[in-house]
């Protein structure tokens, strides 16, 4: 919906990336059918069982799950009607549950009403992520114009909190892109002020049962801020350490946490900090119940 318009988020590489791929002569469909998704995940599952053996035998734990966790993430842009956006994910969730029920399914979507969140949870969704991108309200309206216009900062935070009752603890997530809060001309002028704003948001999330997440600001070619400077590494580390403390304080590190598993393939710096807990946890402290069922079936068979 926001692609190729002035409403696209300043940092988002989706439009520019799609144009770059097409410029190379590659024309692939943006959306695929639920059946094709289930087929692909079946292949991935079977390969993962074979390739993961060396990690299992070495008893190397992951930050949240061991490496047997099977997770997949649905994301696909936004449309004006948030309720229809939520509903379009249901056939994919149902198809995967029929064919590969051991997968944990997560959706990264525009914020939607608690009624839609409940509907998604009832069809088998394990977790949901509404990325506010930047906590400061003024910068949210500047850097995420489409989200601000169609939902508003106030509604976004309200619906984040409204989704919490329908999912396991820690399975409602919101991400901030560190560096958006510093973008001129309206952004914070110094790092301390930016840091304080980021942590204000993360503390609010944690208090309301929402797992705070963050990604480093990356200057993707073709975006509105492709030439903007990134914050220093120390800024990311400081946010990461303090957010990790919040996760521990509010007990938001929970089983099957794809968004905070460093093997998950998401560019979230927050996923690495769960590994600080390795010294306090034994191998298989967190076991995916779906994987336990599959192992039992193999033994019986």
Steps between C-alpha positions, in 0.01 A plus 500: 500500500775746592746390231583753228326778695603775740346292779771235496714475815823694457727201561301231316693323219208302357415729206862569407592133544219380278597749230864389522400134457280585203786705353708183492231331294363293787122503516370298791152517649477708816238269651472122481221262587459338842555160341837601356605639837413172671689307232810714548490466878475123468825500304669732749383287794641179353833664416527661842464166676800371310720809513428569867633170629852630564366775724270264684774247561735773625226620736534864392204699629343798331411824675143383546435167331750236411568483129209264440254786513300528181358842439384708209401862468228650280540858387375672190447871525182679599157587366260775608255267673690353796236233567517369144878504526480272803248270332718444194753316717249242625516266193880486532487419871239228442685346203825472692328354808344229281820397325781580746335552840836500681574849368454804720335774293554872552361804321671836461221735403351843533321545832148359503217495750490264799211320327724418203787400729267257680380357169860436387588339832200266477606365158843413638724806479778476760609863510443839344717804441377857444812707435457858614851569354566809714354578842509880491157609381627792295754285318241226445285748307804619300673173417199265472244722325282216372471329835442834671227602257311172488531386861665773717754463780227490762311216334821311430597489868143422605478203265842371603382478860167361380667200333682383814216295657473271197859373480756336724706734711763678292339406169373850420793704371573851380822612335685832486748588226785659695602819325158614379462703819814698402404589142506872410342743494254396773698226673690518828819703476714286729537130579397529865162642410451236232598221738256628763216498248576147379512366855181681596328301227663171598405550863139571400492184288642284778258635761208409274624148427637585155849377414716799392716441196743709296684493171796715397425777254634391161541742209334306219551638151189662362338590833421854609793508743755289314778753566429556869770413755448205733540523879829370641533135602505598868147639463366165382685310772369727772141461383552125470632458853227711661227331297637160599464603865136594433436162338637326809320727745161447338562132418443548129753237392261209455491168306473499121607863473586525132551874510773462760671191364831594342465216250172647379650691209351837594730803507397587853791589722281412795512130404868479592455615858296195603828309473620671818279250680692196381695477824176478697319243289556136421478335163136461394372724779254622240356226285254556222196284589440424132852361468453285810189349343685424178788335687251285691339392173840403357583292806163325494523444125 
